[in-house]
Amino acid sequence: MFSNPAFTALPRPEKHRRYREIALVFLRLGLVAFGGPAAHIAMMEEELIQKRQWVTREQFMDFLGATNLIPGPNSTEMAIHLGFARGGVLGLVLSGVCFILPAALSVLLFAVLYSQHGQVKGIVGMMDGIKPVVMAVIIQALLRLSRSVITRPLAAGVAAGVIGLNLLGISEIPLLLLAAICVMLYKNRDRLAGRLAALPLLSQAASPAAEIAAKAAAPALGASALFFTFLKIGAFLYGSGYVLLAFLESEFVTRLGVLTNQQLLDAVAVGQFTPGPVFTTATFIGYLLGGFGGAAAATAGIFLPSFVLVFFLNPLIPRLRASKWFSAALDGVNAASLGLMALISVKLGLASLTGWFPILLFAGAFLALFKFKVNSFYLIVAGGVLGYLYQLVF
């Protein structure tokens, strides 16, 4: 059931040729994958459908739809789906690893430089210039997503409710589960006519998850603790990669107290500055808290659920995409994710926009993104250069 019959029937030389092709294609895509998940997926569509014809357009859209039903980074999961379709189980592993590797190594390099910023003074100024631009990029993503997510009063109510409950101290994972269950039940209420007595049992289902989430990670942050903390995040994180901010702030700033808001924003800035998935922010944080072993453990933890989920989901995609239950649950998760994104954006904005220079950079980046549609990568590079120059002058 969990194999690729078309690939299995190929002769050995053709299999090996495909393995090499998968590795080289996704290494190259990983090296140039700037601009966020939408840009990454557009690159894959151009390279693998129009140019190489690995899959049909219908199959590609099926994979894209499936990535929205499961937690994890969409563009990485698309790479894994495409590798599975082209090269079976080994193709699945090769595509994901090769797409992630350039980003993880780039982030690790910046983490090493950042941790030694006493000797690399330019890093501090560069980060000060990048952070306001990152805030503008996050707000742009938030506004763009809101147009497709907040289309009905129900979604707006879920987003507002999640913000209020999070401010009262309820963590992200129980809120996402609760939003999924509530919207799923509401949108399928006609199907549940005559069985309303079952609803209290369903509403209690979020309690064990909340208890597990509260006990999941110990204060000690060795490699194993980092692995399991990021494994939990990777297994539950829906929506855009920017929702990762809410999870990281809750785990490492609020609950464990091992990072400051400034360090968190620096980590996200590096994830934006480098190619590939923004989830490699985990590599940066893992290095800061646990050296090279911590970086490897955090990276493996946050991406492992994507490999496992795609492996099991790929053969089930047609039925899942047609399910009204899963579709409704996803609507609830997306609305909740948007609310969490809005809340963390306000928190990080208050931490980063503290003087005339960062406010000016933020305003300039915001204008460039919305009016002139400048690629966010170029703005982040420009922010880093201006921050470095500002440090030299002032």
C-alpha positions as CSV (number, residue, x, y, z in Angstrom):
1,M,0.0,0.0,0.0
2,F,2.8,2.4,0.9
3,S,5.0,1.9,-2.1
4,N,5.1,3.3,-5.7
5,P,4.3,0.3,-8.0
6,A,5.2,2.2,-11.2
7,F,8.7,2.9,-9.8
8,T,9.1,-0.6,-8.3
9,A,8.7,-2.1,-11.8
10,L,11.5,-0.1,-13.3
11,P,14.9,-1.7,-14.1
12,R,17.7,-1.0,-11.6
13,P,19.8,1.3,-13.9
14,E,16.7,3.6,-14.4
15,K,16.1,3.6,-10.6
16,H,19.6,4.7,-10.0
17,R,19.4,7.4,-12.7
18,R,16.2,8.7,-11.0
19,Y,17.8,8.8,-7.6
20,R,20.7,11.0,-9.0
21,E,18.2,13.2,-10.8
22,I,16.1,13.7,-7.7
23,A,19.1,14.5,-5.5
24,L,20.5,17.1,-8.0
25,V,17.2,18.7,-8.8
26,F,16.2,19.3,-5.2
27,L,19.7,20.4,-4.2
28,R,19.5,23.1,-6.9
29,L,16.0,24.0,-5.9
30,G,17.0,24.2,-2.3
31,L,19.9,26.6,-3.2
32,V,17.7,29.1,-5.0
33,A,14.4,28.7,-3.1
34,F,13.9,32.2,-1.9
35,G,10.6,34.0,-1.5
36,G,8.6,31.6,0.7
37,P,6.4,28.5,0.1
38,A,4.4,30.0,-2.8
39,A,7.6,30.8,-4.7
40,H,9.1,27.4,-3.9
41,I,6.0,25.6,-5.2
42,A,6.0,27.8,-8.4
43,M,9.6,26.8,-9.0
44,M,8.7,23.1,-8.6
45,E,5.8,23.4,-11.0
46,E,8.0,25.0,-13.6
47,E,10.9,22.6,-13.2
48,L,9.1,19.3,-12.7
49,I,5.9,19.7,-14.7
50,Q,6.7,22.0,-17.6
51,K,10.4,21.1,-18.0
52,R,10.8,17.5,-16.8
53,Q,7.2,16.2,-16.8
54,W,7.6,14.1,-13.7
55,V,3.9,14.2,-12.8
56,T,0.8,15.5,-14.5
57,R,-0.7,18.8,-13.5
58,E,-3.6,17.0,-11.9
59,Q,-1.3,14.9,-9.7
60,F,0.7,18.1,-8.7
61,M,-2.5,19.8,-7.6
62,D,-3.5,16.7,-5.6
63,F,-0.2,16.8,-3.8
64,L,-0.7,20.6,-3.1
65,G,-4.2,20.0,-1.8
66,A,-2.9,17.3,0.5
67,T,-0.2,19.4,2.1
68,N,-2.9,21.8,3.3
69,L,-4.6,18.9,5.2
70,I,-1.5,18.0,7.4
71,P,0.8,20.0,9.6
72,G,4.3,21.0,8.5
73,P,6.0,23.1,5.8
74,N,4.0,23.1,2.6
75,S,6.9,23.4,0.1
76,T,9.0,20.8,1.9
77,E,6.1,18.4,1.9
78,M,5.5,19.1,-1.8
79,A,9.2,18.2,-2.5
80,I,8.7,14.9,-0.5
81,H,5.5,14.1,-2.4
82,L,7.2,14.7,-5.7
83,G,10.2,12.6,-4.7
84,F,8.0,9.8,-3.7
85,A,6.1,9.9,-7.0
86,R,9.4,9.9,-9.0
87,G,11.6,7.5,-6.9
88,G,9.6,5.6,-4.3
89,V,10.6,5.6,-0.7
90,L,14.2,6.4,-1.3
91,G,13.1,9.2,-3.6
92,L,10.9,10.5,-0.8
93,V,13.9,10.7,1.5
94,L,16.3,12.1,-1.1
95,S,14.0,14.9,-2.2
96,G,13.2,16.1,1.3
97,V,16.8,15.9,2.6
98,C,18.3,17.6,-0.5
99,F,15.7,20.4,-0.4
100,I,16.3,21.1,3.3
101,L,20.1,20.7,3.4
102,P,21.2,23.9,1.7
103,A,18.9,26.0,4.0
104,A,20.0,24.1,7.1
105,L,23.7,24.6,6.3
106,S,23.2,28.3,5.5
107,V,21.3,28.9,8.7
108,L,23.9,26.9,10.7
109,L,26.6,29.1,9.3
110,F,24.8,32.2,10.4
111,A,24.1,30.7,13.8
112,V,27.8,30.1,14.3
113,L,28.6,33.7,13.3
114,Y,25.8,35.1,15.4
115,S,26.9,33.2,18.5
116,Q,30.3,34.8,18.0
117,H,29.1,38.3,17.2
118,G,31.7,39.8,19.6
119,Q,34.2,38.8,17.0
120,V,31.9,39.4,13.9
121,K,30.6,42.9,14.7
122,G,28.8,43.3,11.4
123,I,26.3,40.5,12.3
124,V,24.7,42.7,15.0
125,G,24.1,45.6,12.6
126,M,23.0,43.3,9.8
127,M,20.4,41.7,12.1
128,D,19.2,45.1,13.3
129,G,18.5,46.0,9.7
130,I,16.9,42.6,8.7
131,K,14.4,42.4,11.6
132,P,12.2,45.4,10.6
133,V,12.0,44.0,7.1
134,V,11.0,40.6,8.4
135,M,8.2,42.3,10.3
136,A,7.0,43.8,7.1
137,V,7.2,40.4,5.3
138,I,5.2,38.8,8.1
139,I,2.5,41.4,8.0
140,Q,2.3,41.1,4.2
141,A,1.8,37.3,4.6
142,L,-0.8,37.9,7.4
143,L,-2.9,40.3,5.3
144,R,-2.7,38.1,2.2
145,L,-3.7,35.0,4.1
146,S,-6.5,36.8,5.8
147,R,-8.2,37.5,2.5
148,S,-8.6,33.8,1.8
149,V,-9.1,32.6,5.4
150,I,-11.4,35.2,6.9
151,T,-14.2,34.9,4.4
152,R,-17.1,34.3,6.8
153,P,-18.1,35.5,10.3
154,L,-17.4,32.0,11.6
155,A,-13.7,32.2,10.7
156,A,-13.4,35.7,12.1
157,G,-15.0,34.5,15.4
158,V,-12.6,31.6,15.6
159,A,-9.6,33.8,15.0
160,A,-10.7,36.3,17.7
161,G,-11.6,33.6,20.1
162,V,-8.1,32.0,19.7
163,I,-6.4,35.3,20.3
164,G,-8.4,35.8,23.5
165,L,-7.8,32.3,24.8
166,N,-4.1,32.5,24.1
167,L,-3.9,35.8,26.0
168,L,-5.5,33.9,28.9
169,G,-2.7,31.4,28.8
170,I,-4.0,28.5,26.7
171,S,-1.2,27.2,24.5
172,E,-1.2,26.8,20.7
173,I,-1.7,23.0,20.2
174,P,-4.9,22.7,22.3
175,L,-6.3,25.8,20.6
176,L,-5.6,24.4,17.1
177,L,-7.3,21.1,18.0
178,L,-10.2,22.9,19.6
179,A,-10.7,25.1,16.5
180,A,-10.6,22.2,14.2
181,I,-13.1,20.2,16.2
182,C,-15.5,23.1,16.6
183,V,-15.6,24.2,13.0
184,M,-15.8,20.6,11.8
185,L,-18.8,20.0,14.0
186,Y,-20.5,23.3,13.1
187,K,-20.1,22.8,9.3
188,N,-21.3,19.2,9.6
189,R,-24.1,19.9,12.0
190,D,-26.8,18.6,9.7
191,R,-25.0,15.3,9.4
192,L,-25.0,15.1,13.2
193,A,-28.7,15.6,13.6
194,G,-30.1,13.2,16.2
195,R,-26.6,12.6,17.6
196,L,-26.0,15.8,19.6
197,A,-25.4,13.8,22.7
198,A,-22.0,12.9,21.4
199,L,-20.8,16.5,21.2
200,P,-19.7,16.8,24.9
201,L,-17.5,13.7,24.4
202,L,-15.9,15.4,21.4
203,S,-15.4,18.6,23.2
204,Q,-13.5,16.8,25.9
205,A,-11.1,15.4,23.4
206,A,-8.9,18.5,23.5
207,S,-8.2,18.0,27.3
208,P,-5.7,15.1,27.0
209,A,-3.9,16.9,24.2
210,A,-3.6,20.0,26.3
211,E,-2.2,17.9,29.2
212,I,0.3,16.2,26.9
213,A,1.4,19.5,25.4
214,A,1.9,21.0,28.9
215,K,4.1,18.1,29.9
216,A,5.9,17.4,26.6
217,A,9.3,19.1,27.1
218,A,11.5,19.3,30.2
219,P,13.3,22.5,31.1
220,A,16.7,20.7,30.4
221,L,17.6,21.4,26.7
222,G,20.0,18.7,25.6
223,A,19.9,17.3,22.1
224,S,17.1,14.8,23.1
225,A,15.0,17.6,24.7
226,L,15.5,19.8,21.6
227,F,14.6,16.9,19.3
228,F,11.3,16.1,21.1
229,T,10.3,19.7,21.5
230,F,10.7,20.4,17.8
231,L,9.2,17.0,17.0
232,K,6.0,18.2,18.9
233,I,6.0,21.5,17.0
234,G,6.5,19.8,13.6
235,A,3.7,17.4,14.3
236,F,1.1,20.0,15.1
237,L,2.1,23.2,13.2
238,Y,-0.5,24.0,10.6
239,G,-0.8,26.9,8.3
240,S,2.1,29.2,7.1
241,G,5.6,28.8,8.3
242,Y,5.1,32.1,10.1
243,V,2.8,30.3,12.6
244,L,6.1,28.8,13.8
245,L,6.7,32.1,15.5
246,A,3.8,31.6,17.9
247,F,5.0,28.1,18.8
248,L,8.7,29.1,19.3
249,E,7.7,32.2,21.4
250,S,5.4,30.0,23.6
251,E,8.0,27.2,24.1
252,F,11.4,29.0,24.3
253,V,10.5,32.5,25.4
254,T,7.5,32.2,27.6
255,R,7.5,28.7,29.0
256,L,11.2,27.7,29.2
257,G,12.7,31.2,29.3
258,V,15.9,30.2,27.4
259,L,15.5,32.7,24.5
260,T,14.6,36.4,24.5
261,N,12.2,38.0,22.0
262,Q,15.2,39.6,20.3
263,Q,16.9,36.3,19.8
264,L,13.7,34.8,18.5
265,L,13.4,37.6,15.9
266,D,17.1,37.1,15.0
267,A,16.4,33.4,14.4
268,V,13.4,34.2,12.2
269,A,15.4,36.8,10.3
270,V,18.1,34.3,9.4
271,G,15.4,31.8,8.3
272,Q,14.1,34.5,6.0
273,F,17.5,35.6,4.8
274,T,18.6,32.1,3.7
275,P,17.0,29.9,1.0
276,G,14.6,27.1,1.6
277,P,11.9,26.5,4.2
278,V,11.6,29.0,7.1
279,F,11.4,25.9,9.4
280,T,15.2,25.8,9.4
281,T,14.8,28.5,12.0
282,A,14.9,25.4,14.2
283,T,18.5,24.8,13.1
284,F,19.5,28.3,14.4
285,I,17.8,27.9,17.7
286,G,19.1,24.4,18.1
287,Y,22.7,25.7,17.7
288,L,22.2,28.6,20.1
289,L,20.9,26.2,22.8
290,G,22.9,23.0,22.1
291,G,25.7,23.6,19.6
292,F,26.1,21.4,16.5
293,G,24.3,18.5,18.2
294,G,21.4,20.7,19.2
295,A,21.2,22.1,15.6
296,A,21.1,18.6,14.1
297,A,18.5,17.4,16.7
298,A,16.2,20.4,16.3
299,T,16.4,20.2,12.5
300,A,15.6,16.4,12.5
301,G,12.8,16.9,15.0
302,I,10.9,19.6,13.2
303,F,11.1,18.0,9.7
304,L,10.6,14.3,10.6
305,P,6.8,14.5,10.9
306,S,6.6,15.7,7.3
307,F,8.4,12.7,6.0
308,V,6.3,10.3,8.0
309,L,3.0,12.0,7.2
310,V,3.7,12.2,3.4
311,F,4.7,8.5,3.5
312,F,1.3,7.5,4.9
313,L,-0.9,10.1,3.3
314,N,0.3,9.9,-0.3
315,P,-1.7,6.8,-1.2
316,L,-4.8,8.2,0.5
317,I,-4.9,11.6,-1.1
318,P,-8.0,11.1,-3.4
319,R,-10.3,10.2,-0.5
320,L,-8.9,12.8,1.9
321,R,-9.3,15.6,-0.6
322,A,-13.0,14.7,-1.1
323,S,-13.8,14.5,2.7
324,K,-16.1,17.2,4.0
325,W,-14.9,16.5,7.5
326,F,-11.3,17.1,6.8
327,S,-12.1,20.2,4.8
328,A,-14.1,21.7,7.6
329,A,-11.4,20.8,10.2
330,L,-8.8,22.6,8.0
331,D,-10.9,25.7,7.9
332,G,-10.9,25.9,11.7
333,V,-7.2,25.3,11.9
334,N,-6.4,28.0,9.3
335,A,-8.6,30.6,11.1
336,A,-6.9,29.7,14.5
337,S,-3.5,29.9,12.9
338,L,-4.2,33.3,11.5
339,G,-5.2,34.6,14.9
340,L,-2.0,33.2,16.4
341,M,0.0,34.9,13.7
342,A,-1.6,38.2,14.3
343,L,-0.9,38.0,18.0
344,I,2.7,37.1,17.7
345,S,3.2,39.7,15.1
346,V,2.1,42.4,17.5
347,K,4.5,41.0,20.2
348,L,7.5,40.9,17.9
349,G,6.7,44.3,16.4
350,L,6.8,45.9,19.9
351,A,10.2,44.2,20.5
352,S,11.8,45.2,17.2
353,L,10.5,48.6,16.2
354,T,12.1,50.7,19.0
355,G,13.8,53.6,17.2
356,W,13.6,55.8,14.2
357,F,15.9,53.7,12.1
358,P,14.0,50.3,12.4
359,I,10.7,52.2,12.0
360,L,12.0,53.8,8.8
361,L,13.2,50.5,7.5
362,F,9.9,48.8,8.3
363,A,7.9,51.6,6.5
364,G,10.2,51.4,3.5
365,A,9.9,47.6,3.3
366,F,6.2,47.7,3.8
367,L,5.8,50.2,0.9
368,A,8.1,48.3,-1.4
369,L,6.2,45.0,-0.7
370,F,2.7,46.4,-1.2
371,K,3.1,49.1,-3.8
372,F,6.0,47.9,-5.9
373,K,5.8,44.1,-5.3
374,V,9.5,43.8,-4.6
375,N,10.7,40.3,-3.8
376,S,11.1,39.9,-0.1
377,F,14.6,38.3,-0.5
378,Y,16.0,41.5,-2.1
379,L,14.4,43.6,0.7
380,I,15.9,41.4,3.4
381,V,19.4,41.7,1.8
382,A,19.0,45.5,1.5
383,G,17.9,45.7,5.1
384,G,21.0,43.7,6.2
385,V,23.3,46.0,4.2
386,L,21.6,49.2,5.5
387,G,21.8,47.8,9.1
388,Y,25.5,47.1,8.7
389,L,26.2,50.6,7.3
390,Y,24.1,52.2,10.0
391,Q,26.2,50.5,12.7
392,L,29.4,51.7,11.0
393,V,28.2,55.3,10.9
394,F,26.4,55.5,14.2
